[in-house]
Amino acid sequence: MGQKVHPVGMRLGIIRDWESKWYASGRNYAKNLHQDLELRQWLIDRWKAAGVSKVEIERIGNVIAFTISTARPGVVIGKGATEIQKVREELQAKTGLRVMINVQEIKNPDMEASILAEGVASSLEMRVSFRRAMKKAIFRAMKSGAKGIKVQCGGRLGGAEIARTEWYLEGQLPLSTLRADIDYGFAEARTIYGVIGVKVWVYRGDAAYRPRKTAKEGAKERG
């Protein structure tokens, strides 16, 4: 019927984990949620050149911990860890909480949908042909070992008067299979003709099913 389900949200608790981990009741929930969205976007914009794929946020008491998954950890850390220290101080001023930042290096950035989407968007901003940019992203992902990839661009493609959507698909893309590890990324290219949206789906193979533990099993495991 045309209704689309977010491929990451659909798999939460099955093969994917939450990007924000905390518990809040009452009014604090909305406050924390909006703060998470704002801080995550601020960090992604701050380290745009570092190829940030994911920002995980965990709140424990008066401590807020950020885990940054990036293709270029050197850019995030900075010379002599000056950049990461500066960002930590700015985040502490914004939140009023104690801030911890962990940096995780992405071993294979060509398999990360958000990094591929950003690559296509930056190519479109530099006036590269949208077909060429999309095919280049597909080639990089398939060469890196992806089992399937779909790249979609929507907007005034090539400066056309009427906006349209075009996409390319290579390999497999089982969107309804819950065990399928499908990464999804979205980016916007701000061109002189208008905004062009870029969506990327990457199928990285089937993930092992992780059955959810009951409260009793979890307590027993923790001792």
HUZIHU-V255417 format. One record per pair of residues at least 12 apart in sequence whose C-alpha atoms are under 6 Angstrom apart, sorted by the first residue. I is the first residue (numbers start at 0). J is the second residue. If there is no record, write none. Layout:
BEGIN
I:J
I:J
END
This chain:
BEGIN
18:55
19:55
19:56
19:57
20:57
21:57
21:58
49:71
49:74
50:69
50:70
51:68
51:69
52:68
52:69
52:113
52:114
53:68
54:66
54:67
61:96
62:96
62:97
62:98
63:98
64:98
64:99
64:100
65:100
66:100
66:101
66:102
67:102
67:103
68:103
68:104
69:104
69:105
70:104
70:105
70:108
72:104
109:140
110:140
112:182
112:183
112:184
112:199
112:201
113:184
116:184
116:185
116:186
116:197
116:199
117:186
119:132
120:187
120:188
124:188
124:190
145:203
146:170
146:202
146:203
147:169
147:170
147:171
147:172
147:201
147:202
148:168
148:169
148:200
148:201
149:167
149:168
149:199
149:200
150:166
150:167
150:198
150:199
151:165
151:166
151:197
151:198
152:164
152:165
152:196
152:197
153:195
153:196
154:195
158:192
172:202
178:205
178:206
179:204
179:205
180:202
180:203
180:204
180:205
180:206
181:201
181:202
182:200
182:201
183:199
183:200
184:198
184:199
185:197
185:198
END
